[in-house]
C-alpha cells in the first residue's frame, strides 16, 4: 500500500511540474533567404535587380525565395507607394522551400519612395524591400 501511495505522489508531482513548467517546443518558422526588386524574372531567377528604377521601366517585380516552410501556406507581397498600399498579392508557397514573385505596373507619375512588405499568412512581417522610382 505504501508503494502505491509513493507512486501516486510521484505521478502527481510530475503532472504538477508539467502544468507549472510546460515544455515549449519552438517550431522553426519560414524565412526569406533571398529577395529583390527587379525588372524581370527569367527562369525563376532575378534579372536586373536594383534599388532605383526609372519611371519608364513600366513594370517591376518582387522576387522572394522562402525557406523552412513547414506546410503548404501563403505569403503576401504588399506594395506601398509612400505610405499608401497600392497592391496586395497572395502567393502560394510549398515545403520545404519555394521561389515566387509578384509584379506591379508603375505609373509614370508614381515617382518617389516605394517598399514591398513580405508577410506570412498570419500577417507577420518577414522582410521589407525598399526602392525608389525616379523620372
N, C-alpha and C positions, 0 to 999 in steps of 0.2 A: 504494500500500500504506500509505503514511503517513497519507493522508486517512481510510482505513477505520479505522486504529488510533485516530486522533483522535476520529472519530465514535463508535467503540465506547467509548472512555474517557468521552466526554461523556455518552453514554447511561447508562453505569454510575454516573456521578456523580449524574445526575438521579434514577435509580432509588434510589440510596442516600439521597439527600435526602428522597425521598418516604417511605422507611421510617423514617428518623430523625425527620423532621418532618412527620408526616401532616397533611394538610389536614382539619380538622374542620368539618363543616357542621352548624350547630345548627338543628334543626328547631324552628319555633315551636311551643309547646305550648298546649293548650287552657287557657282561663281562665274563671273565674266572673266575669261582668261585672255581674250583678245577682242578689241573693239575699235572702230574707227568711223569717221565720217569720210566719205569718198565720193568720187564722181561716177563710179561704176563698180559692179561686182561681176567678175569674169571667172567662170568655172568654180564658183563658190569661194573666191578669193578677192581680197581688197584690190581695187585698181584706182590709182590717182588719189591717194589719201592726203588729207590736209586739215588745216585749222582755219584757213581763209580761202574763200571762193568768190569768184566774180558772179554778180547777179545774172550775167549772161549764160552761166552754166545751165540754168533751167531746172535740172533735177539733181538732187543729192540723195545718197544712200547712207543708212546707218547699218553697219555690219556688226554682228556680235557673235562670238564663239562662247558658248556656255558649257561649263564642265561640272562634273559631280552632280548630275541630275539623277535623282533617286527614283522618280516615276514620271510617267507621261504628264506633262504640265504645260504651262504657258508662260511667256514673258511678254512684256509690253514695252514698246518704244513710244514714248510721249515726246513729241516735237514741240518746242517752245520758241516763239519769236519774242524776244524780250521776256516779259512775264506772262504772255498770253499763249495758252495752249492752242496750237494750230492743227495738230493731228494726234491721234492715239491709235496705234496699230497693235493688235493682239496676235502673237505668233506662237504656234505650237513648237515645243521642244521635247525631244525624246532621250531617254537614258542611253548610255552614260554621258554622252557629250553631243552637242548639236551646234551647227553653224546656221545662222539665219540673218535676214536683213529686211529692212523696210525702206521705202523711198518717200520723198516729199518733193513736189514741184515747188520751186521757189519763184515767186512773182518778182518782176523787175523792181518794184518799189519796196520790197522787203529787205532793206539794207540795214545791217546792224548786227547786234549780238543774238545768237541762237544757241540752243542747247537741246540735247536729246537725253532724257532720263530713261534708263533701262530698269524696269521694275519686275519683281517676281509676281506670281499670280495673286499674292496677298497684298500687293501694293508696296512692298518693301523696296527701297531704293538699292539697286545693285551697283550702278555706276552712272556717272554723268559725263557726257561728252559735250564740250563747249567749242563753238566755232563762230566765225563771222562771215557775213556776206557783204562784199564791197561792190562799188559801182564799176 
